[in-house]
Amino acid sequence: MPAPRKAAPAHPIRVLIAKPGLDGHDRGAKVVARALRDAGMEVIYAGLRQTPEEIVRAALEEDVDLIGLSILSGAHMALFPRVLALLKQQKAGNVPVFAGGIIPDEDAQRLKKAGVRAIFGPGASLEEIVATAQKLARRRA
């Protein structure tokens, strides 16, 4: 007898992709957004130069299942913890945050301890990013 199937989610996974800070390079974020969309997720792209407050406001307004942050500017240690703190303040600390960009290993470990669930560097495969996003969304459900 075949194994029972898992029920399909009630709605597609909703992901907010944002570029915090003054970073103006968004090609990687757009590539990830397209890969997530092609995997069946609803993607809200917040665009460039978002403040942590704008990111959290958009996440709450759009009722997202997870947030992806992309950064190349080096301001990740200031901006990512602020996003996490604002989510907690808004009683949305259960919304998983994942990140990508140029983040040194030492900083990545500190950010993971602070609550960033996954961090992807240059060369990360889109398949790995999609699979991680799906897993994070399932854990939240």
The 8 nearest C-alpha neighbors of each residue, nearest first, counted from 0:
[[1, 2, 3, 4, 5, 6, 7, 8],
 [2, 0, 3, 4, 5, 6, 7, 8],
 [1, 3, 4, 0, 5, 6, 7, 8],
 [4, 2, 1, 5, 0, 6, 7, 8],
 [5, 3, 6, 2, 1, 7, 0, 8],
 [4, 6, 7, 3, 8, 2, 137, 9],
 [5, 7, 4, 8, 9, 3, 10, 137],
 [6, 8, 5, 9, 10, 4, 11, 137],
 [7, 9, 10, 6, 11, 12, 137, 140],
 [10, 8, 7, 11, 6, 12, 140, 13],
 [9, 11, 8, 12, 7, 13, 40, 41],
 [10, 12, 40, 13, 41, 8, 39, 9],
 [11, 13, 40, 41, 64, 10, 14, 136],
 [14, 12, 41, 63, 64, 42, 40, 11],
 [15, 13, 42, 65, 63, 66, 64, 43],
 [14, 16, 43, 66, 42, 44, 67, 58],
 [17, 15, 67, 44, 68, 66, 45, 43],
 [18, 16, 45, 68, 46, 19, 44, 67],
 [17, 19, 47, 69, 48, 49, 68, 46],
 [20, 18, 49, 48, 50, 17, 51, 70],
 [21, 19, 48, 22, 49, 50, 18, 78],
 [20, 22, 48, 23, 19, 72, 47, 49],
 [21, 23, 72, 20, 24, 48, 71, 70],
 [24, 22, 21, 25, 47, 48, 18, 72],
 [25, 23, 22, 26, 71, 27, 47, 70],
 [24, 26, 28, 27, 29, 23, 47, 18],
 [25, 27, 29, 28, 24, 30, 31, 23],
 [28, 26, 30, 29, 25, 31, 69, 24],
 [29, 27, 31, 25, 30, 26, 69, 32],
 [28, 30, 32, 26, 27, 31, 33, 25],
 [29, 31, 27, 33, 32, 28, 26, 34],
 [32, 30, 34, 28, 33, 29, 35, 27],
 [33, 31, 29, 35, 30, 34, 28, 36],
 [32, 34, 36, 30, 31, 35, 37, 29],
 [35, 33, 37, 31, 36, 32, 38, 30],
 [34, 36, 38, 32, 33, 37, 40, 129],
 [37, 35, 40, 33, 39, 38, 34, 41],
 [36, 38, 34, 39, 35, 33, 40, 32],
 [39, 37, 35, 36, 40, 34, 129, 33],
 [40, 38, 36, 37, 35, 41, 11, 12],
 [41, 39, 36, 12, 11, 35, 38, 13],
 [40, 42, 13, 36, 12, 14, 11, 43],
 [43, 41, 14, 13, 15, 36, 40, 44],
 [42, 44, 15, 14, 45, 16, 41, 13],
 [43, 45, 16, 46, 15, 17, 42, 32],
 [46, 44, 17, 16, 43, 15, 47, 18],
 [45, 47, 44, 17, 18, 48, 49, 16],
 [46, 48, 18, 49, 23, 19, 45, 17],
 [47, 49, 20, 21, 19, 18, 22, 50],
 [48, 50, 19, 47, 20, 18, 53, 54],
 [49, 51, 53, 52, 19, 20, 54, 48],
 [50, 52, 82, 54, 53, 55, 81, 78],
 [53, 51, 50, 55, 54, 56, 85, 82],
 [54, 52, 56, 50, 51, 55, 49, 57],
 [55, 53, 51, 57, 52, 56, 58, 50],
 [54, 56, 58, 52, 57, 53, 59, 51],
 [55, 57, 53, 59, 58, 54, 52, 60],
 [58, 56, 60, 54, 55, 59, 61, 53],
 [59, 57, 55, 61, 56, 63, 60, 62],
 [58, 60, 62, 56, 57, 61, 55, 63],
 [61, 59, 57, 62, 58, 56, 63, 55],
 [60, 62, 58, 63, 59, 57, 43, 15],
 [63, 61, 59, 60, 58, 64, 13, 57],
 [64, 62, 13, 61, 14, 58, 65, 15],
 [63, 65, 13, 136, 14, 94, 12, 62],
 [66, 64, 95, 14, 94, 63, 96, 136],
 [65, 67, 96, 15, 14, 16, 97, 95],
 [68, 66, 16, 97, 98, 96, 15, 17],
 [67, 69, 98, 17, 18, 16, 97, 99],
 [70, 68, 99, 18, 100, 98, 28, 17],
 [69, 71, 100, 72, 18, 99, 22, 68],
 [70, 72, 101, 100, 73, 22, 69, 24],
 [73, 71, 22, 74, 70, 21, 75, 101],
 [72, 74, 75, 71, 70, 101, 102, 76],
 [73, 75, 72, 77, 76, 78, 20, 70],
 [74, 76, 78, 77, 79, 73, 70, 102],
 [77, 75, 74, 78, 79, 80, 106, 110],
 [76, 78, 75, 74, 79, 80, 81, 73],
 [77, 79, 75, 81, 80, 76, 74, 82],
 [78, 80, 82, 81, 75, 77, 76, 83],
 [81, 79, 83, 82, 78, 84, 77, 76],
 [80, 82, 84, 78, 79, 83, 85, 51],
 [83, 81, 51, 79, 85, 80, 84, 86],
 [84, 82, 80, 86, 81, 85, 87, 79],
 [85, 83, 81, 87, 86, 82, 80, 88],
 [84, 86, 88, 82, 87, 83, 81, 89],
 [85, 87, 91, 92, 89, 83, 84, 88],
 [88, 86, 92, 90, 84, 89, 85, 91],
 [89, 87, 85, 86, 90, 84, 91, 92],
 [88, 90, 86, 87, 91, 85, 92, 55],
 [91, 89, 87, 88, 92, 86, 93, 85],
 [92, 90, 86, 93, 89, 87, 94, 88],
 [91, 93, 87, 86, 94, 90, 83, 89],
 [92, 94, 91, 95, 139, 90, 87, 86],
 [95, 93, 65, 92, 91, 64, 96, 66],
 [96, 94, 65, 93, 66, 116, 135, 97],
 [95, 97, 66, 115, 116, 67, 65, 94],
 [98, 96, 117, 67, 116, 115, 118, 66],
 [99, 97, 68, 118, 67, 69, 119, 117],
 [98, 100, 119, 69, 118, 120, 68, 70],
 [99, 101, 70, 71, 120, 69, 102, 121],
 [100, 102, 71, 120, 103, 70, 121, 99],
 [101, 103, 100, 107, 106, 104, 120, 73],
 [102, 104, 106, 105, 107, 101, 120, 108],
 [105, 103, 107, 106, 108, 102, 109, 120],
 [106, 104, 108, 107, 103, 109, 102, 110],
 [105, 107, 109, 103, 108, 104, 110, 102],
 [108, 106, 104, 110, 105, 109, 102, 111],
 [107, 109, 111, 105, 106, 110, 104, 112],
 [110, 108, 106, 112, 107, 111, 113, 105],
 [111, 109, 113, 107, 112, 108, 115, 106],
 [110, 112, 115, 114, 108, 113, 109, 116],
 [111, 113, 109, 110, 114, 108, 115, 107],
 [114, 112, 110, 111, 115, 109, 80, 83],
 [113, 115, 111, 112, 116, 110, 83, 96],
 [114, 116, 111, 96, 110, 97, 117, 113],
 [115, 117, 97, 96, 114, 111, 95, 118],
 [118, 116, 97, 115, 98, 119, 111, 96],
 [117, 119, 98, 99, 97, 120, 107, 116],
 [120, 118, 99, 123, 98, 100, 117, 121],
 [121, 119, 100, 99, 123, 101, 122, 118],
 [120, 122, 123, 100, 119, 101, 99, 124],
 [121, 123, 124, 120, 119, 125, 100, 99],
 [124, 122, 121, 120, 119, 125, 127, 128],
 [125, 123, 127, 126, 122, 128, 129, 119],
 [124, 126, 128, 127, 129, 123, 34, 31],
 [125, 127, 129, 124, 128, 130, 34, 131],
 [128, 126, 130, 124, 125, 129, 131, 123],
 [127, 129, 125, 131, 126, 130, 132, 124],
 [130, 128, 132, 126, 131, 127, 35, 125],
 [131, 129, 127, 133, 132, 128, 126, 134],
 [130, 132, 134, 128, 133, 129, 127, 135],
 [133, 131, 129, 135, 134, 130, 128, 136],
 [132, 134, 130, 136, 131, 135, 137, 129],
 [133, 135, 131, 137, 132, 136, 130, 138],
 [136, 134, 132, 138, 137, 133, 131, 139],
 [135, 137, 139, 133, 138, 134, 64, 132],
 [138, 136, 134, 140, 139, 135, 133, 132],
 [139, 137, 135, 136, 140, 134, 133, 95],
 [138, 140, 136, 137, 135, 93, 94, 64],
 [139, 137, 138, 136, 64, 8, 135, 12]]
